[in-house]
Amino acid sequence: MGMNVFFHRAAQAVVAGCLLFSGMPASGLDDPAATLRSVARAAREGKLDGIEPLKAVHDSKAGDAVVRMIEDKKVPDAAKQRIAGMVAQWPAKGGLDHFTFYLRSHDRLSDEMFRFYAELGRAEFKPLFLGMIASLKGKLAAEIKEPARVAVALRALGRFPDFTDDVVAQIASLLDEKLPHAVRASAADALGGIKSRRALPALVALVKDTTIGEAAQRSLFRLTGQDFGEDSSKWAAWLKGQGSQAELKMLGLADWETHLKAKPAAAPPPKKKEFSARFYGVEVKTRHCLFVLDCSGSMEGERITHLKEEMVNLLAAFEGKPKTLRFAIILFHTEVEGCFTARGLMPNDAESLKRASKYVDRIVAGGGTAMMSALQFVAAKLLPGGDVDTIYLLSDGAPTDAAPEDVLAAARKIHDDFQVKFHTIGIGESEGLVVTQDRPPTLLDQIAKATGGTYVAR
């Protein structure tokens, strides 16, 4: 055997061994079609390592395969994000140009493909998202028909630091409190990634905002390195003194998380005379919210009695809440039902509170724990308007209609699509439970952490 043949076969053996270790068939090395089949199979199964070979296969057939995987509802979101990460590394010619052609040949992208282009984070596709934002100029809230799609476009633009003042002003205009929450929250986040002092006054004006104040504070920190919390007077003084000449730091979200961990605990705020309400100890600080409540058989007895007491007290507190509040109550057991499902969220008025009180009084425990069905119902029926900012999710057990990881993925998707925060209440779960490798966080704890909310155990 010649030395060249020997080395060629040795190299093939090494590569085949590596592919076998990664779970991809060795035949994929010389057979792009087999590689794509293997990647598609791994994507459906949620095996992220199995998607890695997509880096090296980027012809038109690979592009078509990517579209099929992105459109496939059985491929989990985490796998679609990894696919986008792989495709983003393709060369401009003979790779990404496939999606340039795809964009030109489709008047309207599906929601899945629209999110895919946003995840790519490539400058070639900025015009797609800029066009959507420009089309909103002068529109009223009722005229924004797809707030979740607008939110995706805003988050895509937030990946690029350089824009003209006109674009920054257009994004800042979407902070208007009359617009859907998903749009406002995504605009606040996007401004934190854009290198422009033009955004500072607009963000400072919102640091105390009920629903996007935290997002405004986060973006201000990313831009300036400063953190005055919701102290608008300190922000105003800083802006007046340095704002116009401030050096923009352009920090990342990881920097913000590190800062929060190192930040000393704030002193409890002074008592205010304004409206205040709590649900199982969690502050109800919201404009438009949902209470998604488990009333399965395991809630029977003291647990359901306590739940009804909490809701009665909350509804009584709502009588002092401004009329801008809107809310709905969703119950789940073996099935899902709601107090106002025919009309969506209801205004905080005497008629709604009376109806809600009667509904709460009739709550009884029984059946399974259809938590996934409840989230699917909420996503389909109550969230498309983009104006729910908070969900209070209460349960005393594991879902009976889906695996916990699938429920967590559904909650994450709701958060990603609509910028909704989940506060979760675990009934019967131990407070101060030490999380270890053998005792991971509970599902409700994971949902709260994944969506920026608070978890409490009762």
TORGUBA-552252 format. One record per residue (C-alpha): x, y, z. Coordinates in steps of 0.25 Angstrom, whole numbers. Layout:
# residues N
<pt><east>X</east><north>Y</north><up>Z</up></pt>
...
//
This chain:
# residues 458
<pt><east>0</east><north>0</north><up>0</up></pt>
<pt><east>6</east><north>14</north><up>-4</up></pt>
<pt><east>8</east><north>24</north><up>7</up></pt>
<pt><east>-2</east><north>34</north><up>1</up></pt>
<pt><east>-13</east><north>23</north><up>1</up></pt>
<pt><east>-9</east><north>19</north><up>15</up></pt>
<pt><east>-10</east><north>33</north><up>21</up></pt>
<pt><east>-23</east><north>36</north><up>13</up></pt>
<pt><east>-30</east><north>23</north><up>19</up></pt>
<pt><east>-24</east><north>27</north><up>33</up></pt>
<pt><east>-30</east><north>41</north><up>32</up></pt>
<pt><east>-44</east><north>35</north><up>28</up></pt>
<pt><east>-44</east><north>26</north><up>40</up></pt>
<pt><east>-41</east><north>37</north><up>49</up></pt>
<pt><east>-52</east><north>46</north><up>44</up></pt>
<pt><east>-62</east><north>34</north><up>43</up></pt>
<pt><east>-58</east><north>31</north><up>58</up></pt>
<pt><east>-61</east><north>46</north><up>62</up></pt>
<pt><east>-74</east><north>45</north><up>54</up></pt>
<pt><east>-78</east><north>33</north><up>61</up></pt>
<pt><east>-75</east><north>39</north><up>75</up></pt>
<pt><east>-84</east><north>51</north><up>71</up></pt>
<pt><east>-95</east><north>42</north><up>67</up></pt>
<pt><east>-95</east><north>45</north><up>52</up></pt>
<pt><east>-93</east><north>34</north><up>42</up></pt>
<pt><east>-80</east><north>33</north><up>36</up></pt>
<pt><east>-86</east><north>32</north><up>22</up></pt>
<pt><east>-90</east><north>47</north><up>24</up></pt>
<pt><east>-75</east><north>51</north><up>21</up></pt>
<pt><east>-76</east><north>47</north><up>6</up></pt>
<pt><east>-91</east><north>48</north><up>5</up></pt>
<pt><east>-97</east><north>62</north><up>8</up></pt>
<pt><east>-111</east><north>56</north><up>7</up></pt>
<pt><east>-109</east><north>46</north><up>18</up></pt>
<pt><east>-103</east><north>58</north><up>26</up></pt>
<pt><east>-115</east><north>66</north><up>24</up></pt>
<pt><east>-124</east><north>54</north><up>28</up></pt>
<pt><east>-116</east><north>52</north><up>41</up></pt>
<pt><east>-117</east><north>67</north><up>44</up></pt>
<pt><east>-132</east><north>67</north><up>42</up></pt>
<pt><east>-134</east><north>55</north><up>51</up></pt>
<pt><east>-125</east><north>61</north><up>62</up></pt>
<pt><east>-133</east><north>74</north><up>61</up></pt>
<pt><east>-146</east><north>67</north><up>63</up></pt>
<pt><east>-141</east><north>60</north><up>74</up></pt>
<pt><east>-135</east><north>72</north><up>80</up></pt>
<pt><east>-121</east><north>67</north><up>80</up></pt>
<pt><east>-113</east><north>80</north><up>78</up></pt>
<pt><east>-99</east><north>73</north><up>76</up></pt>
<pt><east>-105</east><north>66</north><up>64</up></pt>
<pt><east>-108</east><north>79</north><up>57</up></pt>
<pt><east>-93</east><north>83</north><up>57</up></pt>
<pt><east>-90</east><north>77</north><up>43</up></pt>
<pt><east>-99</east><north>87</north><up>37</up></pt>
<pt><east>-87</east><north>97</north><up>38</up></pt>
<pt><east>-80</east><north>90</north><up>27</up></pt>
<pt><east>-92</east><north>87</north><up>18</up></pt>
<pt><east>-97</east><north>100</north><up>11</up></pt>
<pt><east>-102</east><north>97</north><up>-3</up></pt>
<pt><east>-116</east><north>100</north><up>-8</up></pt>
<pt><east>-121</east><north>86</north><up>-3</up></pt>
<pt><east>-116</east><north>89</north><up>11</up></pt>
<pt><east>-123</east><north>103</north><up>10</up></pt>
<pt><east>-136</east><north>95</north><up>6</up></pt>
<pt><east>-134</east><north>86</north><up>17</up></pt>
<pt><east>-132</east><north>97</north><up>27</up></pt>
<pt><east>-145</east><north>103</north><up>23</up></pt>
<pt><east>-153</east><north>90</north><up>25</up></pt>
<pt><east>-147</east><north>89</north><up>39</up></pt>
<pt><east>-150</east><north>103</north><up>43</up></pt>
<pt><east>-165</east><north>101</north><up>38</up></pt>
<pt><east>-166</east><north>88</north><up>45</up></pt>
<pt><east>-174</east><north>89</north><up>57</up></pt>
<pt><east>-168</east><north>77</north><up>63</up></pt>
<pt><east>-154</east><north>83</north><up>64</up></pt>
<pt><east>-153</east><north>90</north><up>77</up></pt>
<pt><east>-149</east><north>104</north><up>78</up></pt>
<pt><east>-135</east><north>102</north><up>84</up></pt>
<pt><east>-132</east><north>93</north><up>72</up></pt>
<pt><east>-137</east><north>104</north><up>62</up></pt>
<pt><east>-128</east><north>114</north><up>70</up></pt>
<pt><east>-116</east><north>105</north><up>68</up></pt>
<pt><east>-119</east><north>103</north><up>53</up></pt>
<pt><east>-119</east><north>118</north><up>52</up></pt>
<pt><east>-106</east><north>119</north><up>59</up></pt>
<pt><east>-100</east><north>109</north><up>49</up></pt>
<pt><east>-106</east><north>116</north><up>37</up></pt>
<pt><east>-101</east><north>129</north><up>42</up></pt>
<pt><east>-87</east><north>124</north><up>40</up></pt>
<pt><east>-89</east><north>120</north><up>25</up></pt>
<pt><east>-81</east><north>128</north><up>15</up></pt>
<pt><east>-88</east><north>139</north><up>8</up></pt>
<pt><east>-86</east><north>133</north><up>-6</up></pt>
<pt><east>-91</east><north>118</north><up>-7</up></pt>
<pt><east>-98</east><north>119</north><up>6</up></pt>
<pt><east>-105</east><north>131</north><up>12</up></pt>
<pt><east>-109</east><north>136</north><up>-2</up></pt>
<pt><east>-119</east><north>124</north><up>-2</up></pt>
<pt><east>-127</east><north>132</north><up>8</up></pt>
<pt><east>-125</east><north>145</north><up>1</up></pt>
<pt><east>-132</east><north>138</north><up>-11</up></pt>
<pt><east>-142</east><north>132</north><up>-2</up></pt>
<pt><east>-146</east><north>146</north><up>4</up></pt>
<pt><east>-147</east><north>152</north><up>-10</up></pt>
<pt><east>-156</east><north>141</north><up>-15</up></pt>
<pt><east>-166</east><north>142</north><up>-3</up></pt>
<pt><east>-175</east><north>154</north><up>-1</up></pt>
<pt><east>-178</east><north>150</north><up>13</up></pt>
<pt><east>-170</east><north>140</north><up>22</up></pt>
<pt><east>-176</east><north>131</north><up>32</up></pt>
<pt><east>-175</east><north>134</north><up>46</up></pt>
<pt><east>-165</east><north>123</north><up>48</up></pt>
<pt><east>-156</east><north>128</north><up>36</up></pt>
<pt><east>-157</east><north>142</north><up>41</up></pt>
<pt><east>-152</east><north>138</north><up>55</up></pt>
<pt><east>-141</east><north>130</north><up>48</up></pt>
<pt><east>-136</east><north>142</north><up>40</up></pt>
<pt><east>-136</east><north>150</north><up>53</up></pt>
<pt><east>-128</east><north>139</north><up>60</up></pt>
<pt><east>-117</east><north>140</north><up>49</up></pt>
<pt><east>-113</east><north>153</north><up>53</up></pt>
<pt><east>-107</east><north>156</north><up>40</up></pt>
<pt><east>-106</east><north>171</north><up>34</up></pt>
<pt><east>-111</east><north>166</north><up>20</up></pt>
<pt><east>-125</east><north>165</north><up>26</up></pt>
<pt><east>-126</east><north>178</north><up>34</up></pt>
<pt><east>-135</east><north>184</north><up>23</up></pt>
<pt><east>-145</east><north>173</north><up>26</up></pt>
<pt><east>-147</east><north>178</north><up>40</up></pt>
<pt><east>-145</east><north>193</north><up>37</up></pt>
<pt><east>-156</east><north>192</north><up>27</up></pt>
<pt><east>-166</east><north>187</north><up>38</up></pt>
<pt><east>-162</east><north>198</north><up>48</up></pt>
<pt><east>-163</east><north>208</north><up>37</up></pt>
<pt><east>-177</east><north>203</north><up>33</up></pt>
<pt><east>-182</east><north>206</north><up>48</up></pt>
<pt><east>-179</east><north>221</north><up>47</up></pt>
<pt><east>-192</east><north>229</north><up>52</up></pt>
<pt><east>-200</east><north>216</north><up>54</up></pt>
<pt><east>-209</east><north>215</north><up>67</up></pt>
<pt><east>-209</east><north>203</north><up>76</up></pt>
<pt><east>-221</east><north>197</north><up>69</up></pt>
<pt><east>-214</east><north>198</north><up>56</up></pt>
<pt><east>-203</east><north>189</north><up>60</up></pt>
<pt><east>-208</east><north>176</north><up>56</up></pt>
<pt><east>-196</east><north>167</north><up>59</up></pt>
<pt><east>-189</east><north>172</north><up>71</up></pt>
<pt><east>-182</east><north>159</north><up>74</up></pt>
<pt><east>-176</east><north>160</north><up>60</up></pt>
<pt><east>-172</east><north>175</north><up>62</up></pt>
<pt><east>-165</east><north>170</north><up>75</up></pt>
<pt><east>-157</east><north>160</north><up>67</up></pt>
<pt><east>-153</east><north>171</north><up>58</up></pt>
<pt><east>-149</east><north>180</north><up>69</up></pt>
<pt><east>-140</east><north>170</north><up>76</up></pt>
<pt><east>-133</east><north>167</north><up>63</up></pt>
<pt><east>-130</east><north>182</north><up>61</up></pt>
<pt><east>-124</east><north>182</north><up>75</up></pt>
<pt><east>-113</east><north>173</north><up>71</up></pt>
<pt><east>-107</east><north>184</north><up>62</up></pt>
<pt><east>-100</east><north>196</north><up>69</up></pt>
<pt><east>-100</east><north>206</north><up>58</up></pt>
<pt><east>-113</east><north>213</north><up>53</up></pt>
<pt><east>-116</east><north>227</north><up>49</up></pt>
<pt><east>-123</east><north>236</north><up>59</up></pt>
<pt><east>-136</east><north>235</north><up>51</up></pt>
<pt><east>-136</east><north>220</north><up>53</up></pt>
<pt><east>-133</east><north>222</north><up>68</up></pt>
<pt><east>-144</east><north>232</north><up>69</up></pt>
<pt><east>-154</east><north>223</north><up>62</up></pt>
<pt><east>-151</east><north>211</north><up>71</up></pt>
<pt><east>-152</east><north>221</north><up>83</up></pt>
<pt><east>-166</east><north>225</north><up>79</up></pt>
<pt><east>-170</east><north>211</north><up>81</up></pt>
<pt><east>-168</east><north>212</north><up>96</up></pt>
<pt><east>-182</east><north>220</north><up>96</up></pt>
<pt><east>-190</east><north>214</north><up>107</up></pt>
<pt><east>-202</east><north>213</north><up>98</up></pt>
<pt><east>-196</east><north>203</north><up>89</up></pt>
<pt><east>-196</east><north>188</north><up>92</up></pt>
<pt><east>-187</east><north>183</north><up>103</up></pt>
<pt><east>-179</east><north>173</north><up>94</up></pt>
<pt><east>-175</east><north>185</north><up>85</up></pt>
<pt><east>-171</east><north>194</north><up>97</up></pt>
<pt><east>-163</east><north>184</north><up>104</up></pt>
<pt><east>-156</east><north>180</north><up>92</up></pt>
<pt><east>-153</east><north>194</north><up>88</up></pt>
<pt><east>-147</east><north>197</north><up>101</up></pt>
<pt><east>-138</east><north>185</north><up>100</up></pt>
<pt><east>-134</east><north>188</north><up>86</up></pt>
<pt><east>-129</east><north>202</north><up>90</up></pt>
<pt><east>-119</east><north>196</north><up>100</up></pt>
<pt><east>-112</east><north>190</north><up>88</up></pt>
<pt><east>-111</east><north>202</north><up>79</up></pt>
<pt><east>-100</east><north>212</north><up>81</up></pt>
<pt><east>-107</east><north>225</north><up>81</up></pt>
<pt><east>-109</east><north>236</north><up>92</up></pt>
<pt><east>-122</east><north>239</north><up>86</up></pt>
<pt><east>-129</east><north>228</north><up>93</up></pt>
<pt><east>-125</east><north>232</north><up>107</up></pt>
<pt><east>-136</east><north>242</north><up>110</up></pt>
<pt><east>-146</east><north>233</north><up>105</up></pt>
<pt><east>-141</east><north>222</north><up>114</up></pt>
<pt><east>-139</east><north>231</north><up>126</up></pt>
<pt><east>-154</east><north>235</north><up>125</up></pt>
<pt><east>-158</east><north>221</north><up>127</up></pt>
<pt><east>-150</east><north>216</north><up>139</up></pt>
<pt><east>-162</east><north>216</north><up>148</up></pt>
<pt><east>-172</east><north>210</north><up>137</up></pt>
<pt><east>-180</east><north>199</north><up>143</up></pt>
<pt><east>-177</east><north>188</north><up>133</up></pt>
<pt><east>-165</east><north>192</north><up>125</up></pt>
<pt><east>-157</east><north>200</north><up>136</up></pt>
<pt><east>-148</east><north>189</north><up>138</up></pt>
<pt><east>-145</east><north>188</north><up>123</up></pt>
<pt><east>-142</east><north>203</north><up>122</up></pt>
<pt><east>-132</east><north>202</north><up>134</up></pt>
<pt><east>-125</east><north>190</north><up>128</up></pt>
<pt><east>-123</east><north>197</north><up>115</up></pt>
<pt><east>-118</east><north>209</north><up>122</up></pt>
<pt><east>-108</east><north>201</north><up>129</up></pt>
<pt><east>-104</east><north>194</north><up>116</up></pt>
<pt><east>-102</east><north>208</north><up>110</up></pt>
<pt><east>-96</east><north>216</north><up>121</up></pt>
<pt><east>-91</east><north>206</north><up>132</up></pt>
<pt><east>-100</east><north>214</north><up>142</up></pt>
<pt><east>-110</east><north>208</north><up>151</up></pt>
<pt><east>-119</east><north>217</north><up>158</up></pt>
<pt><east>-131</east><north>208</north><up>158</up></pt>
<pt><east>-144</east><north>215</north><up>157</up></pt>
<pt><east>-139</east><north>227</north><up>164</up></pt>
<pt><east>-143</east><north>237</north><up>153</up></pt>
<pt><east>-138</east><north>249</north><up>160</up></pt>
<pt><east>-124</east><north>243</north><up>160</up></pt>
<pt><east>-125</east><north>239</north><up>145</up></pt>
<pt><east>-130</east><north>253</north><up>141</up></pt>
<pt><east>-118</east><north>259</north><up>149</up></pt>
<pt><east>-108</east><north>250</north><up>142</up></pt>
<pt><east>-114</east><north>252</north><up>129</up></pt>
<pt><east>-113</east><north>267</north><up>131</up></pt>
<pt><east>-99</east><north>267</north><up>135</up></pt>
<pt><east>-93</east><north>256</north><up>126</up></pt>
<pt><east>-103</east><north>251</north><up>117</up></pt>
<pt><east>-100</east><north>258</north><up>104</up></pt>
<pt><east>-85</east><north>255</north><up>105</up></pt>
<pt><east>-86</east><north>242</north><up>112</up></pt>
<pt><east>-77</east><north>231</north><up>107</up></pt>
<pt><east>-86</east><north>219</north><up>103</up></pt>
<pt><east>-81</east><north>206</north><up>109</up></pt>
<pt><east>-89</east><north>196</north><up>100</up></pt>
<pt><east>-89</east><north>186</north><up>111</up></pt>
<pt><east>-96</east><north>172</north><up>109</up></pt>
<pt><east>-107</east><north>165</north><up>116</up></pt>
<pt><east>-97</east><north>156</north><up>123</up></pt>
<pt><east>-91</east><north>169</north><up>129</up></pt>
<pt><east>-105</east><north>173</north><up>134</up></pt>
<pt><east>-107</east><north>159</north><up>140</up></pt>
<pt><east>-93</east><north>160</north><up>147</up></pt>
<pt><east>-96</east><north>174</north><up>152</up></pt>
<pt><east>-109</east><north>170</north><up>158</up></pt>
<pt><east>-102</east><north>158</north><up>166</up></pt>
<pt><east>-92</east><north>168</north><up>171</up></pt>
<pt><east>-101</east><north>179</north><up>175</up></pt>
<pt><east>-105</east><north>180</north><up>189</up></pt>
<pt><east>-119</east><north>177</north><up>193</up></pt>
<pt><east>-127</east><north>190</north><up>193</up></pt>
<pt><east>-134</east><north>196</north><up>205</up></pt>
<pt><east>-149</east><north>193</north><up>205</up></pt>
<pt><east>-156</east><north>204</north><up>199</up></pt>
<pt><east>-164</east><north>214</north><up>207</up></pt>
<pt><east>-179</east><north>211</north><up>208</up></pt>
<pt><east>-187</east><north>217</north><up>198</up></pt>
<pt><east>-201</east><north>222</north><up>198</up></pt>
<pt><east>-204</east><north>217</north><up>184</up></pt>
<pt><east>-210</east><north>204</north><up>180</up></pt>
<pt><east>-203</east><north>192</north><up>185</up></pt>
<pt><east>-207</east><north>177</north><up>184</up></pt>
<pt><east>-201</east><north>163</north><up>186</up></pt>
<pt><east>-204</east><north>149</north><up>182</up></pt>
<pt><east>-198</east><north>139</north><up>191</up></pt>
<pt><east>-188</east><north>149</north><up>195</up></pt>
<pt><east>-184</east><north>153</north><up>180</up></pt>
<pt><east>-186</east><north>168</north><up>177</up></pt>
<pt><east>-197</east><north>170</north><up>167</up></pt>
<pt><east>-190</east><north>181</north><up>158</up></pt>
<pt><east>-196</east><north>180</north><up>145</up></pt>
<pt><east>-205</east><north>187</north><up>135</up></pt>
<pt><east>-211</east><north>175</north><up>128</up></pt>
<pt><east>-209</east><north>161</north><up>134</up></pt>
<pt><east>-214</east><north>147</north><up>135</up></pt>
<pt><east>-216</east><north>138</north><up>147</up></pt>
<pt><east>-214</east><north>124</north><up>142</up></pt>
<pt><east>-219</east><north>115</north><up>153</up></pt>
<pt><east>-218</east><north>100</north><up>156</up></pt>
<pt><east>-231</east><north>94</north><up>162</up></pt>
<pt><east>-228</east><north>79</north><up>159</up></pt>
<pt><east>-232</east><north>68</north><up>169</up></pt>
<pt><east>-219</east><north>70</north><up>178</up></pt>
<pt><east>-223</east><north>84</north><up>181</up></pt>
<pt><east>-236</east><north>79</north><up>188</up></pt>
<pt><east>-238</east><north>84</north><up>203</up></pt>
<pt><east>-229</east><north>94</north><up>209</up></pt>
<pt><east>-222</east><north>98</north><up>197</up></pt>
<pt><east>-234</east><north>101</north><up>188</up></pt>
<pt><east>-240</east><north>109</north><up>200</up></pt>
<pt><east>-227</east><north>117</north><up>202</up></pt>
<pt><east>-227</east><north>120</north><up>187</up></pt>
<pt><east>-241</east><north>125</north><up>187</up></pt>
<pt><east>-237</east><north>134</north><up>199</up></pt>
<pt><east>-225</east><north>140</north><up>192</up></pt>
<pt><east>-234</east><north>143</north><up>180</up></pt>
<pt><east>-245</east><north>149</north><up>188</up></pt>
<pt><east>-235</east><north>158</north><up>195</up></pt>
<pt><east>-228</east><north>161</north><up>182</up></pt>
<pt><east>-241</east><north>165</north><up>175</up></pt>
<pt><east>-245</east><north>174</north><up>187</up></pt>
<pt><east>-231</east><north>181</north><up>185</up></pt>
<pt><east>-234</east><north>183</north><up>170</up></pt>
<pt><east>-245</east><north>192</north><up>174</up></pt>
<pt><east>-234</east><north>203</north><up>178</up></pt>
<pt><east>-226</east><north>200</north><up>165</up></pt>
<pt><east>-227</east><north>210</north><up>154</up></pt>
<pt><east>-237</east><north>206</north><up>143</up></pt>
<pt><east>-225</east><north>204</north><up>133</up></pt>
<pt><east>-223</east><north>190</north><up>139</up></pt>
<pt><east>-229</east><north>179</north><up>131</up></pt>
<pt><east>-229</east><north>164</north><up>135</up></pt>
<pt><east>-234</east><north>150</north><up>133</up></pt>
<pt><east>-235</east><north>137</north><up>141</up></pt>
<pt><east>-232</east><north>124</north><up>135</up></pt>
<pt><east>-234</east><north>111</north><up>142</up></pt>
<pt><east>-228</east><north>97</north><up>138</up></pt>
<pt><east>-231</east><north>83</north><up>142</up></pt>
<pt><east>-234</east><north>72</north><up>132</up></pt>
<pt><east>-238</east><north>83</north><up>123</up></pt>
<pt><east>-237</east><north>98</north><up>122</up></pt>
<pt><east>-247</east><north>109</north><up>125</up></pt>
<pt><east>-247</east><north>124</north><up>127</up></pt>
<pt><east>-256</east><north>135</north><up>134</up></pt>
<pt><east>-255</east><north>144</north><up>122</up></pt>
<pt><east>-251</east><north>135</north><up>111</up></pt>
<pt><east>-262</east><north>140</north><up>101</up></pt>
<pt><east>-257</east><north>154</north><up>102</up></pt>
<pt><east>-242</east><north>153</north><up>106</up></pt>
<pt><east>-237</east><north>162</north><up>117</up></pt>
<pt><east>-247</east><north>170</north><up>124</up></pt>
<pt><east>-246</east><north>185</north><up>130</up></pt>
<pt><east>-245</east><north>187</north><up>144</up></pt>
<pt><east>-259</east><north>192</north><up>147</up></pt>
<pt><east>-270</east><north>188</north><up>156</up></pt>
<pt><east>-277</east><north>179</north><up>146</up></pt>
<pt><east>-264</east><north>171</north><up>143</up></pt>
<pt><east>-260</east><north>170</north><up>158</up></pt>
<pt><east>-274</east><north>165</north><up>161</up></pt>
<pt><east>-274</east><north>154</north><up>150</up></pt>
<pt><east>-260</east><north>150</north><up>155</up></pt>
<pt><east>-264</east><north>149</north><up>169</up></pt>
<pt><east>-276</east><north>140</north><up>166</up></pt>
<pt><east>-266</east><north>132</north><up>157</up></pt>
<pt><east>-256</east><north>130</north><up>168</up></pt>
<pt><east>-267</east><north>126</north><up>178</up></pt>
<pt><east>-271</east><north>114</north><up>169</up></pt>
<pt><east>-257</east><north>109</north><up>168</up></pt>
<pt><east>-256</east><north>94</north><up>171</up></pt>
<pt><east>-244</east><north>84</north><up>171</up></pt>
<pt><east>-244</east><north>72</north><up>162</up></pt>
<pt><east>-238</east><north>65</north><up>150</up></pt>
<pt><east>-223</east><north>65</north><up>145</up></pt>
<pt><east>-213</east><north>76</north><up>143</up></pt>
<pt><east>-214</east><north>81</north><up>129</up></pt>
<pt><east>-203</east><north>92</north><up>130</up></pt>
<pt><east>-198</east><north>91</north><up>115</up></pt>
<pt><east>-213</east><north>92</north><up>110</up></pt>
<pt><east>-214</east><north>104</north><up>119</up></pt>
<pt><east>-202</east><north>111</north><up>113</up></pt>
<pt><east>-206</east><north>107</north><up>99</up></pt>
<pt><east>-220</east><north>113</north><up>101</up></pt>
<pt><east>-214</east><north>126</north><up>107</up></pt>
<pt><east>-204</east><north>127</north><up>95</up></pt>
<pt><east>-215</east><north>125</north><up>85</up></pt>
<pt><east>-227</east><north>132</north><up>91</up></pt>
<pt><east>-221</east><north>143</north><up>100</up></pt>
<pt><east>-207</east><north>147</north><up>96</up></pt>
<pt><east>-208</east><north>151</north><up>81</up></pt>
<pt><east>-212</east><north>165</north><up>84</up></pt>
<pt><east>-198</east><north>166</north><up>90</up></pt>
<pt><east>-203</east><north>174</north><up>102</up></pt>
<pt><east>-202</east><north>164</north><up>114</up></pt>
<pt><east>-190</east><north>167</north><up>122</up></pt>
<pt><east>-190</east><north>157</north><up>134</up></pt>
<pt><east>-196</east><north>143</north><up>136</up></pt>
<pt><east>-198</east><north>138</north><up>151</up></pt>
<pt><east>-197</east><north>123</north><up>149</up></pt>
<pt><east>-201</east><north>115</north><up>161</up></pt>
<pt><east>-200</east><north>99</north><up>162</up></pt>
<pt><east>-198</east><north>89</north><up>173</up></pt>
<pt><east>-192</east><north>78</north><up>164</up></pt>
<pt><east>-186</east><north>73</north><up>151</up></pt>
<pt><east>-193</east><north>74</north><up>138</up></pt>
<pt><east>-201</east><north>62</north><up>134</up></pt>
<pt><east>-203</east><north>66</north><up>119</up></pt>
<pt><east>-188</east><north>68</north><up>115</up></pt>
<pt><east>-174</east><north>66</north><up>120</up></pt>
<pt><east>-169</east><north>77</north><up>129</up></pt>
<pt><east>-158</east><north>81</north><up>119</up></pt>
<pt><east>-169</east><north>83</north><up>108</up></pt>
<pt><east>-177</east><north>92</north><up>118</up></pt>
<pt><east>-164</east><north>100</north><up>121</up></pt>
<pt><east>-161</east><north>102</north><up>106</up></pt>
<pt><east>-176</east><north>107</north><up>104</up></pt>
<pt><east>-174</east><north>117</north><up>115</up></pt>
<pt><east>-161</east><north>122</north><up>109</up></pt>
<pt><east>-167</east><north>123</north><up>96</up></pt>
<pt><east>-178</east><north>132</north><up>102</up></pt>
<pt><east>-168</east><north>140</north><up>108</up></pt>
<pt><east>-160</east><north>141</north><up>95</up></pt>
<pt><east>-171</east><north>144</north><up>86</up></pt>
<pt><east>-179</east><north>154</north><up>95</up></pt>
<pt><east>-169</east><north>158</north><up>106</up></pt>
<pt><east>-178</east><north>153</north><up>117</up></pt>
<pt><east>-172</east><north>151</north><up>131</up></pt>
<pt><east>-177</east><north>139</north><up>139</up></pt>
<pt><east>-178</east><north>140</north><up>154</up></pt>
<pt><east>-180</east><north>125</north><up>159</up></pt>
<pt><east>-186</east><north>120</north><up>172</up></pt>
<pt><east>-183</east><north>106</north><up>176</up></pt>
<pt><east>-193</east><north>100</north><up>185</up></pt>
<pt><east>-188</east><north>89</north><up>194</up></pt>
<pt><east>-173</east><north>92</north><up>190</up></pt>
<pt><east>-163</east><north>95</north><up>201</up></pt>
<pt><east>-157</east><north>109</north><up>202</up></pt>
<pt><east>-142</east><north>109</north><up>203</up></pt>
<pt><east>-141</east><north>96</north><up>196</up></pt>
<pt><east>-126</east><north>94</north><up>193</up></pt>
<pt><east>-124</east><north>91</north><up>178</up></pt>
<pt><east>-114</east><north>80</north><up>176</up></pt>
<pt><east>-111</east><north>71</north><up>164</up></pt>
<pt><east>-120</east><north>60</north><up>170</up></pt>
<pt><east>-131</east><north>71</north><up>173</up></pt>
<pt><east>-132</east><north>81</north><up>162</up></pt>
<pt><east>-141</east><north>93</north><up>162</up></pt>
<pt><east>-156</east><north>91</north><up>161</up></pt>
<pt><east>-163</east><north>93</north><up>148</up></pt>
<pt><east>-169</east><north>106</north><up>153</up></pt>
<pt><east>-156</east><north>111</north><up>159</up></pt>
<pt><east>-150</east><north>109</north><up>145</up></pt>
<pt><east>-161</east><north>116</north><up>138</up></pt>
<pt><east>-160</east><north>128</north><up>147</up></pt>
<pt><east>-145</east><north>129</north><up>145</up></pt>
<pt><east>-146</east><north>127</north><up>130</up></pt>
<pt><east>-156</east><north>138</north><up>128</up></pt>
<pt><east>-150</east><north>149</north><up>138</up></pt>
<pt><east>-161</east><north>146</north><up>149</up></pt>
<pt><east>-162</east><north>142</north><up>163</up></pt>
<pt><east>-164</east><north>128</north><up>169</up></pt>
<pt><east>-170</east><north>126</north><up>183</up></pt>
<pt><east>-173</east><north>113</north><up>190</up></pt>
<pt><east>-185</east><north>112</north><up>199</up></pt>
//
